[in-house]
Amino acid sequence: MNFSLEVMDIGKNNFNGTIPHVCGGNLRWFILNGNQFEGKVPSCFFKCPELEVLDLGNNRLTGAFPDQLGRLPNLKVLVLRSNKFHGLMERSSSMIEHPFPSLSVLDLSQNEFGGHLPGKYFQNFDGMKNVVKDGKNTYLSTYNFYSIIVVVKGQQLWFEKISNDYTIIDLSGNKFEGEIPNEICTLNSLIVLNLSNNHLNGRIPRAIGNLSEIESLDLSWNQLSGKIPQSLADITNLEVLNLSQNLLVGRIPGGTQLSTFNTSFEGNPGLCGFPLPKKCEHASAPQLEVDGEKESVFTWKVVMLGYGCETLVGLLLGYFMLSTGRPKWLNAIVDEIEHVIQRRQNKRR
């Protein structure tokens, strides 16, 4: 079917079957959210260069991630949540050099995607980097009716409108594994990041502090290990944080932000310190060990210096005595000591 429409919204109905092949060079918004469509994403969308919003969430769609959508230069919103997609996001067969350059909202939650997180995609999400906030509350397009559901700390929040500077990545409820790639930390305009309920492991990147604009961060229900980086405590815009149900250890970093998240650290037996009731044992031990080591080195230096000085003085005195003979004052002291010893021996007899 060929349409000259710019917007097609048939969401929240009971349509089923496969998605019709809607091809039109002017199509900008295509919304099918909340139906019962099945099958794969049709290839006709790959031929819509003006497409800005593609929302296929809450259906029964299957197949692999439609990576060819990365060729669309104006695509800003891609929602595939709550379907039956599976497999890897980054495939070696994809030859797109700069995928998804304008993307600002990516919601792939509640599917069966697996493998490693798509670092190649993250590094090309220019729409999530260095976004200038003009304070005018401008929205994604002239079509202000479009709304979106964002999961924040396990709760579904409904946003009636999407601001131009609101950037979201939600990959929760999948089967992603491996470490969190550093590329995601380059998205310095990201507002919401949800990677919960996956199989991620390794440490939280130290570069997580580069997400200076982030307001909601959910890494819960994974297998993340190691310490919480101090850079996370330095994010001043953070309003929602959830690191629960992981394998994190050590002291929770100090900072006005982290101290307010009372339930964000539950399910990590190795964590300690405020706001958890578990206190850290030997909290100052590392510093004492370092200071003690420095003190020990300093002490041994002083001792060795003392021994060296005494040895030098002794050698000089010995040389002086051998060269000049025993002085009179030394003879008198030696004679007095011998006299005292002799008297003690006579008394014992």
C-alpha positions in Angstrom: 0.0 0.0 0.0 1.2 3.5 -0.8 0.3 6.4 1.5 1.0 10.1 1.3 0.3 10.4 5.0 2.9 11.7 7.4 1.3 10.2 10.5 -0.3 6.8 10.9 -1.5 5.9 14.4 -3.7 2.7 14.9 -2.4 1.9 18.3 -4.4 0.4 21.2 -6.7 -1.7 19.1 -7.2 -5.4 18.5 -5.7 -5.6 15.1 -3.9 -8.9 14.3 -2.1 -10.6 11.5 1.1 -9.2 10.0 2.0 -5.6 9.7 0.8 -4.2 6.3 3.6 -3.0 4.0 3.1 0.7 4.3 5.5 2.5 1.9 5.5 6.2 1.6 8.3 8.7 1.2 6.5 11.2 3.4 5.7 8.8 6.3 7.2 10.3 9.6 5.2 8.7 12.4 4.0 5.0 12.4 2.4 3.8 15.6 1.0 0.3 16.1 1.5 0.0 19.9 -0.9 -2.2 21.8 -2.2 -4.6 19.2 -1.7 -8.3 18.4 0.4 -8.1 15.2 2.7 -11.1 14.6 5.5 -11.9 12.2 8.6 -9.9 11.4 9.1 -6.1 10.9 8.4 -5.5 7.2 11.3 -4.3 5.1 9.2 -1.4 3.7 10.2 0.7 6.7 13.8 0.7 5.6 12.7 2.7 2.6 11.1 5.6 4.6 13.9 8.2 4.8 11.6 10.7 6.6 10.5 8.3 9.4 11.0 9.8 12.8 8.9 7.6 15.1 8.4 3.9 14.8 6.4 2.4 17.7 5.7 -1.3 17.4 5.6 -2.1 21.1 3.2 -4.4 22.9 2.5 -6.8 20.1 3.6 -10.4 19.2 6.3 -9.6 16.7 9.2 -12.1 16.3 12.5 -12.3 14.5 15.8 -10.6 14.9 16.5 -7.0 15.6 15.7 -4.9 12.5 19.2 -3.5 12.2 18.4 -2.0 8.7 16.4 0.7 10.5 19.8 2.1 11.4 20.0 3.5 7.8 17.2 5.9 8.5 18.9 9.3 9.1 15.9 10.9 10.9 14.7 8.1 13.1 14.4 9.5 16.7 12.1 7.1 18.5 12.3 3.3 18.2 10.0 1.3 20.5 9.9 -2.5 20.2 9.1 -3.3 23.8 7.1 -6.3 24.9 7.3 -8.5 21.9 9.1 -11.7 21.1 12.2 -10.5 19.3 15.4 -12.5 19.9 19.0 -12.9 19.0 21.9 -10.5 18.9 21.5 -6.8 18.3 24.9 -6.4 16.6 25.3 -8.8 13.7 28.5 -9.2 11.7 26.4 -9.1 8.5 25.4 -5.5 9.1 27.5 -3.1 7.0 26.0 0.1 8.2 28.9 2.5 9.1 27.0 5.0 11.2 23.7 3.5 12.4 20.9 5.4 14.2 22.6 8.9 14.2 19.5 10.8 15.3 18.0 8.3 17.8 17.0 9.8 21.1 14.6 7.1 22.5 15.3 3.4 22.3 13.0 0.9 24.1 13.7 -2.8 23.5 12.6 -4.0 26.9 10.8 -7.2 27.6 12.1 -9.2 24.7 14.6 -12.0 24.3 17.6 -10.2 22.9 20.9 -11.7 24.0 24.7 -11.5 23.6 26.7 -8.4 24.4 25.3 -4.9 24.6 25.6 -3.1 21.3 28.6 -0.9 21.9 28.8 -0.1 18.1 25.4 1.4 18.2 25.9 3.4 21.4 29.0 5.1 20.1 26.9 6.4 17.1 23.9 7.7 19.0 24.7 11.3 18.3 21.2 12.3 19.3 22.1 11.4 22.9 25.2 13.5 23.0 25.7 17.2 23.7 22.0 18.0 23.5 21.5 21.7 24.0 18.6 22.5 26.3 16.8 25.7 25.3 14.3 25.7 28.1 11.4 26.3 25.8 9.7 22.8 26.4 9.7 22.0 22.7 8.5 18.6 21.8 9.6 15.8 19.5 7.5 17.1 16.6 4.5 19.1 15.7 2.4 16.1 16.6 2.2 16.5 20.4 -0.2 13.7 21.0 2.3 11.0 21.0 2.9 9.5 24.5 5.3 6.8 25.8 5.6 4.5 28.8 8.9 4.5 30.6 9.7 2.0 33.3 11.4 3.8 36.3 12.3 1.7 39.3 9.9 -1.1 38.4 7.0 1.3 37.9 5.5 2.2 34.5 5.4 5.9 34.0 3.3 7.5 31.3 4.7 10.5 29.5 2.0 12.3 27.5 4.5 14.2 25.5 8.2 13.7 24.8 10.5 16.7 25.0 13.2 17.1 22.3 15.9 16.9 25.0 14.5 13.8 26.7 16.7 10.8 25.9 16.0 7.2 26.9 17.5 3.8 26.6 15.6 0.9 28.1 17.0 -2.6 27.4 15.6 -4.2 30.6 14.0 -7.7 30.7 16.2 -9.3 28.1 19.2 -11.8 28.1 22.1 -9.5 27.5 25.4 -10.6 29.1 29.0 -9.5 29.4 30.2 -6.2 30.7 28.6 -2.7 30.4 30.5 -1.2 27.4 32.3 2.1 27.9 30.6 3.4 24.8 27.4 3.9 26.7 29.2 6.3 29.0 29.8 8.7 26.1 26.0 9.5 25.9 26.4 12.5 28.2 22.8 13.8 27.5 21.1 10.5 28.5 18.3 11.0 31.0 17.0 7.4 31.6 19.1 4.3 31.4 17.5 0.9 32.3 19.6 -2.3 32.0 17.9 -4.2 34.7 16.9 -7.9 34.6 19.6 -9.1 32.3 22.7 -11.3 32.8 25.3 -8.5 32.8 28.5 -9.0 34.8 31.8 -7.3 35.5 32.3 -3.9 37.1 30.3 -0.8 36.7 32.4 1.4 34.4 34.2 4.3 36.2 33.2 6.4 33.2 29.6 6.2 34.4 30.1 9.6 35.9 30.2 11.0 32.4 26.4 10.6 32.3 26.1 14.0 33.9 22.5 14.6 32.9 21.1 11.2 33.9 18.1 11.3 36.2 17.2 7.6 36.4 19.7 4.7 36.4 18.6 1.1 36.9 21.1 -1.7 36.8 19.3 -4.0 39.2 18.9 -7.8 38.9 22.2 -8.5 37.1 25.5 -10.1 38.2 27.6 -6.9 38.4 30.5 -7.2 40.7 33.3 -5.0 42.2 33.0 -1.7 43.9 30.6 1.1 43.2 32.6 3.8 41.4 33.0 7.1 43.2 32.1 8.9 40.0 28.5 7.7 40.4 28.2 9.7 43.6 29.2 12.9 41.8 26.2 12.9 39.5 24.0 15.7 40.8 20.9 15.2 38.7 20.4 11.6 39.8 16.9 11.2 41.2 16.3 7.4 40.8 19.0 4.8 41.4 18.6 1.0 41.6 21.7 -1.2 42.0 19.9 -3.9 44.0 20.3 -7.7 43.5 23.8 -7.8 42.2 27.2 -8.9 43.5 28.6 -5.5 44.4 31.1 -5.2 47.3 32.8 -2.7 49.5 31.9 0.7 50.9 29.1 2.7 49.3 30.8 5.9 48.1 30.1 9.0 50.1 28.0 11.7 48.5 24.8 13.6 49.1 23.1 11.8 46.2 23.8 8.1 47.1 22.9 8.6 50.8 19.3 9.3 49.9 18.7 6.0 48.0 17.8 3.7 51.0 16.6 0.7 49.0 18.9 1.0 46.0 21.6 -1.3 47.4 19.6 -4.3 48.7 20.6 -7.8 47.7 24.3 -7.1 47.6 25.7 -8.9 50.7 29.2 -7.5 50.1 28.1 -3.9 50.3 28.5 -1.9 53.6 28.2 1.7 54.9 25.5 4.3 54.9 22.6 4.1 54.1 22.8 0.4 54.7 22.6 -0.8 58.3 25.7 -2.9 57.8 28.8 -1.1 58.9 32.2 -1.5 57.2 34.8 -3.4 59.3 38.2 -1.8 59.6 36.9 1.2 57.7 40.2 3.1 58.0 42.4 0.0 57.7 43.6 0.7 54.1 44.6 4.3 55.0 46.3 3.1 58.2 48.1 0.5 56.3 49.4 3.0 53.8 50.3 5.4 56.6 51.9 2.7 58.6 53.9 1.6 55.7 55.1 5.1 55.1 55.8 5.5 58.9 57.7 2.2 58.9 59.9 3.2 56.0 60.5 6.5 57.6 61.4 4.9 61.0 63.8 2.4 59.4 65.5 5.3 57.5 66.0 7.1 60.8 67.3 4.0 62.6 69.7 3.2 59.8 70.9 6.8 59.8 71.4 6.6 63.5 73.4 3.4 63.2 75.5 4.9 60.5 76.2 8.0 62.6 77.1 5.9 65.7 79.4 3.7 63.6 81.1 6.6 62.2 81.6 8.2 65.6 82.9 4.9 67.0 85.4 4.5 64.3 86.6 8.0 64.7 87.0 7.6 68.5 88.8 4.2 68.0 91.2 5.7 65.6 91.8 8.6 67.9 92.5 6.3 70.9 94.8 4.0 68.9 96.8 6.9 67.5 97.2 8.9 70.7 97.0 6.3 73.5 94.4 6.1 76.3 93.8 9.5 77.8 94.1 10.2 81.5 90.3 10.7 82.1 89.6 7.4 80.5 92.3 5.7 82.6 90.7 7.1 85.8 87.2 5.8 84.8 88.6 2.3 84.0 90.5 2.1 87.3 87.4 3.2 89.3 85.3 0.5 87.6 87.9 -2.2 88.3 88.1 -1.1 92.0 84.3 -1.3 92.5 84.2 -4.8 90.9 87.1 -6.0 93.2 85.3 -4.8 96.3 82.0 -6.6 95.4 84.0 -9.9 94.8 85.7 -9.5 98.3 82.3 -9.1 100.0 80.9 -12.2 98.4 83.8 -14.2 99.8 
